[in-house]
Amino acid sequence: MGWLSRRLGSKTRVGLFVDGPNVLRDEFEVDLEDLRECGSEQGTLAVTRLYLDENAPAGLIQAGEAHGFDVRVTSGDVDVKLAVEATASVFESDLDVLAIASRDTDFKPVIELANRTGIGTFAIAPGEHGRSDALVRAADDAVVLD
């Protein structure tokens, strides 16, 4: 059980938002199951979204769905879609923890907003050289996947 779920209780609802193009790169060797396990250590996964761009291979989309992710493929900027939907979830979902898997500092404002509204925040970095120090500092808790 993660630090946030211990603080919030066993019925903690977690929203996991994964920036596919920045996390699922060959250099990081991140597995979709590892991402789910990391998010579920904070509580019960209520939202599990994997964002991919239109060039994502069909096999990756199928793998995301097979691992229980709500896969969102966009022809536009993945970061914008993830940021907008994560921000909306802060207000529209009954989440206790917002978990973002990325190495992109673009999501720092979303984490800061969740913090201001009383939602716990958790940053997941795909590897030590893929870690955003800004996300780690903004979040209540963080982890680097090896």
HELIX and SHEET records of a PDB file:
HELIX    1   1 TRP A    3  LEU A    8  1                                   6    
HELIX    2   2 GLY A   20  VAL A   23  1                                   4    
HELIX    3   3 LEU A   32  SER A   40  1                                   9    
HELIX    4   4 ALA A   58  ALA A   66  1                                   9    
HELIX    5   5 VAL A   78  GLU A   92  1                                  15    
HELIX    6   6 THR A  105  PHE A  107  5                                   3    
HELIX    7   7 LYS A  108  ARG A  116  1                                   9    
HELIX    8   8 GLU A  128  GLY A  130  5                                   3    
HELIX    9   9 ASP A  133  ALA A  138  1                                   6    
SHEET    1   A 6 ASP A  70  THR A  74  0                                        
SHEET    2   A 6 THR A  44  ASP A  53  1                                        
SHEET    3   A 6 ARG A  13  ASP A  19  1                                        
SHEET    4   A 6 VAL A  97  ALA A 101  1                                        
SHEET    5   A 6 GLY A 120  ALA A 125  1                                        
SHEET    6   A 6 ASP A 141  VAL A 144  1                                        
END                                                                             
